[in-house]
Amino acid sequence: AGLAFIDAWLPDYPDDALLFGHLHWHAGLCEIALGHPDAALSRFTEQVLRQLDTAPPLVAMSDAIAMLWRLRLLGRDGLPWQTAAAHAERHFGRGGNVFAEIHLAMLATARGDRAALEAVSTRLLAFADKGHAGAPVALHWTAALTALMEGDAAAARGQLHDCRVEAARLGGSHAQRTVVDRTLEWLEAA
């Protein structure tokens, strides 16, 4: 129903409008939920990626990385991580808010960049020291991703469970925060 709804009116939505790519991102999530990851990847590459510079930088970066992460969890290889990385570097080369940081952590993990993941954790610790309520939750996320990189599935599961408890503090919509659930489901199925 969600895909039918969005596909019915997206053709009339201007492709240079602020949230064009983000709306296609939501449609891609519907395609994944329906078991059509190839359709989601096609929509992503044809609609979302070509509009990265039209969207607000945080929206574009989080949409690109979160969709690539979800497709990676589904076993897709050869994904355009470099395009997402270039956009992130242009706009978030020194990090961002907590919501941006959880996406930068996914990017670092997908690229096997331990130093970048450690930098995310360091920035999140600084946010936590300043009292940001989402930072401790995001630190569970980065600890889980660090554990994944180290091959410690049990530690990753534990950190993801802790992250999931207060995921609303990370920011973003429910659809955006389901990346925590999808990652935990992927890990538990492995």
Summary of the structure (lengths in Angstrom):
residues: 190
radius of gyration: 16.0
end to end distance: 30.1
largest distance: 47.5
contacts: 605
relative contact order: 0.09
helix: 77%
strand: 0%
